[in-house]
Amino acid sequence: MSNDKRRRRRPDYRAPRVGNSSRSESQDSGGGTKSTGGFLGFLSRSDPTQSPYPSFRESFGKAMIAVCGSPVIVLTVLALVFLVRIALVWLRVPPRASGFALVLGLPPVGTLFDLQAAGTILGDTRGFLLIPVFILLRSLILAELTGMVVESLRTGRVSTAGLGRGIRAFPALLGVEIVVLGIVLVGGLILNITGLGALAAPFLFVAVLFLFGYAPAVAIEEPRGLQWTARRSIRAARIPGSQNVFLALLYVVPGLLLAPAFVPGGQAIDANPGVGTWVGVLVLNVLHVVFLAVYCHRYLVAEDEIPDPAEPQRRR
């Protein structure tokens, strides 16, 4: 599919402004240019243009309207959290309210919840038997929520069309979930061996979200498989001036370390949690979906300025 026919610019599209190239490039010894990239420049493409992404304030405002202004999305979040709670009670799992607030967390934060729940149900040694089921369900839920969020951002409503787009994006997001799970497991093993442990774990989560934060939006817009989705998400994250590292920090640090601590009854909850506990859990899960909408809105605005991954060359 060619670039000319692949997309059509939306009304909220904005062309990137050309900045001062001297801030982004320096002359090398061969007379060409070499990108300096600034702080964490090795994570960005060598492109002397300013970011095509909207401001955080604009994206958060649009995300709040798209999620909290849609009764369908809010009721879906409430229903999903309630169903997960029923399933955990049926399995006789005594989850902590602080962990229960991560039910709809974005990968890899939600992946951590899956690992903890699987270990609680079958134990640390046999818990991996449940991981494929959890990853399958999380990928399907993420795909459907993303389809609804993207439709709400574009049209202000949610219909079966968004659900259908979520179904088409499911295979790619399932692949992304598997990749994220592998990175979390291998990274956690390395951190334990090196003795860094929980001290460096948030940075691992930030790095994973930085690379794959845009994967749900990419899969909804163009369901073209795991390789395309992952590579385009990484390219979207590496656009200079995008502040995607800060966005990942803004989600992971409060979501993983701070926010669950504010849930009343955070140590353990019984089959009938209190009103305060329910409110805290539901609000935090809605905020997870709001952050998903933030990533979707930023991608939709900057989509036309994100270069396509290079097509793999066929062997002769």
N, C-alpha and C positions, 0 to 999 in steps of 0.2 A: 504494500500500500504506500503510495508516494506521499511525501510531505505536503504537497499542494492539495491533495484530495482528502488527507487524513482528518483535518479539523477545519472548523470555521470559527473565526474570532468572535468572542462573545462581547456584549455591550460593555462589560466591566473590564475588558482587556486594556492594558496600558503598555505601550512600548517602552523598553528600558532606555534610560537616558545615558548618553555617552559621557563618561566621566573623564577626568584628567588621566591620561594614560601613564603619566610619569609616576602616579601613585601605585600603579599596578605592575608596571613593567620597568625593567632596567636593561641597559644595553650590555650584551655579553661581548666577549672578546672577538667573536666572529662577525660583529656588526649587526646581528639579529637582535631579537628581543627575548627576554626571559622573565617569566612572571615571578614576582616576589611573593604575592598572595597575602602578605601581612600575617597576622596571628592565625595559626592553624591553616596557613596557606596551602600546605600539602594536601588538605582535604578538599580543595576547590579547583575547578577547572581554570586554565589560564585564559581568562577572558576579561579584557579591561573595560567592562561595562558595569554599570550599577545594577543592583538586584531588581528583577522584574516582579518580585513578590510584594504584596501589600504590607502595610504596617501591621504589627501585632494587634493594635487597638481595633483596626478595621476587621481583621480576621476573627478576633474574639467576639466582636459585636455581631457579625454575621452568623457566627457559629451559635451564639446564644439564641438568636432569633430563630434559626433553622431548627434547633433541637428543642428548646423550651417552648417555642411558639407552635410546635407541632404536637397536638394531643396524641397522634398515632405513635410518634417516636417515644414520648414520655411514657405512655401506657405500655409500650413494648418493653422498655427498660424495666419498669416496675414488674411486669409479668415474668420477665426472664429471671430477675433477682428472686422473685417469690418461688418460681419453679425450681431454681437451683437450691434454695433453702429447703424445700420439701424433699428433694432428692437426697440432700445431706442428712436430714433427719431420718429418712427411711433407711439410709446406710449406717445409721447410728454413729455419725461422725460429729464430734464436738468441736466445730470450728470456732476460731476466735472471730469476734466481730471485726477486729482490725484487718484480718485477712479476708473476711467475707466482703469487705468494702472493695476488694480487687476483682470481683467476679467479671466485670466487663472491662478490665484493664487492657490497654493496648499491648501488643507484643513489644518487649519481653516481660512487662510487668504482669500481664495476665498469665503468661507462661509460668511464672513463679507460683501463682495461685494453683495452677494445675499440678505442678510438681508436689507442692505441699499437700494438696488434697489426696493425690494418689498415694503418697507415703503414709498419710493418716489412715486411709482405708485398708490398704494391704500391707503396710509396713515398708520400710526403706528398701528392702531387698526385692520384694515382689511388686512394689508400686509401679514399676515400669510397665507392667502388663496393662494398666489402665491408661497410660499416657496416650497411646494411639486413639482411644475413644475420646479422651478429653480434647486432643488436638483436632480431631475431626469435627466435634461439636463447636469448638471455639472458632474454627475457620468458617463454618457455616454461619454462625451468629455474626461474626465480623463482616462477612460478605453481605449479609442481608442488611445489617445496620448501615454499612457504607452506602449501599444502594439507596436506602431511604434518605440518608443524610444528603447525598449528592442531589437527589431529586428535590428535596426540600430547599436546598441552597439555590437551585436553578428556577424552580417554579413556585416555591412557597407552599407546596402541598406534597403529600405522599400517596402513591397509588400502587397498583400491582406492577406497573412498569419498573419502578425502582426495585421491587422484589425480584423481578425477572432478571434485571441486570446483575443483581447480587448472585443469583444462581450461576450465571455465566462466568462471574469472576471467582467463583468458589474454588475451582481446581488450582488456579495460580496462587490464591491466598493459602490454600492448604500446603502447597510447596513452600511458600514463604514461612509458614508456621513451623514446618519441619526444619528448615534451615536455621531459624531463630532458636529452636529447641536445641539443635546440635551445637550452636555457638555458645548458648548458655551453659550446657553441660560441660563442654570442653573447656570453656573459659573458667567456669567454677572449679574444675579439677586443677587447672593450672594455678589459679589463685590459692587454692588450698595447699598445693605442693610448695609454692613459693612463700607461703606464710602470710600473704596479704589478706586473704579471706574477705570478711565483710567490709574491711576498710576500702578495698578497691572495687567491690561488687557494683556499687552505684555507677562507677565510671564505665564498667562493662555494659551495663544496661543503657547508659546514655549513648554509647557508641553504636549499639545495636539499633536503638530507636532512630538515631541520626541516619543510619544507612537505609532502614526499611520503613521509616515513618510515612513516606508517601506511597508505599506499595498498595494499600487498599484503594486509594484514589486512582492510581495507575491501572489496577486490575479492573476497576469499574469502567473507566474511560476506554480502555483497549484491552479486552481479555485475550491476550496473545501468548499466554503461557508463563511459566516461572522465570525462565531466563530473561525474557523481555521485561517482565514486571520488576525483577530485582535490579537489573542494570539501569533501567530508566529511573527507578526510585533513587538509586545511588547518584545518578547524574543530577536529578532534581535537588538532592541534598547538597551537592558540591558547588552549586552556582555561587559565585563570589558575592559577598555582601548579604547573603540570604539569612544569616543568623540562625541557621538550623541547629547548630550545636547548642545555642542558648535556649532554643525552643525545647529541645530534648531535655536539657537540664531543668527547665521550668516545669516539665511534666514529671520526670522521674524522681527528682529529689523530694518535692512535696508529696507526690502520689505514693512513693514507696516508703518514705521515712517519716513524714510529718503528718499528712492528712489522716491516716488510719488511727493515729494516737488520739485524735479528737472525737472518735466515735464513742459514745457512752457505752459502758460495759464492754470495753475493748478486750478484756482478757478471755472471757468465755460467755457464750449465750446459750440459753436453753431452747426448747421447742417453741416457747412463746416470748420472744424478746420484747423489751419495753418499747414504748412509743419513741423515746429519744434515740434508742439504738436503731430502730427501723428508719427513722428520719435521717440519721447520720449515714447509714449504709446506702440508702436510696439516693441521697444527694451526691455522695461521692461517686456512685456509679453513673449518675447523670453527667457529672463532670468528666468522667472518662469519655463519654460519647461526645461531649462538647469539644474536647481536645481532638477527637477524631474528626469532627467537623472543621476545626481550625486547619488541620492538615489538608482536608479536602478543599476548603476554600482557597488556601494559598496555592494549591496545585492548579485549580481551575483557572485562577487569574494568570498564573505564569506558564501555563501549559504550552502555549505557542512559542515560547522562548527557550524551552528545554530541548536540547538536541536529542535526536533519536539515537539509540545505541547502534553501533556499526553492525551491519549484517555479517554473520559468520561466512567466511570464504569456504567454498566447496573444494574439497580435495580432488585433484585430477586423478 
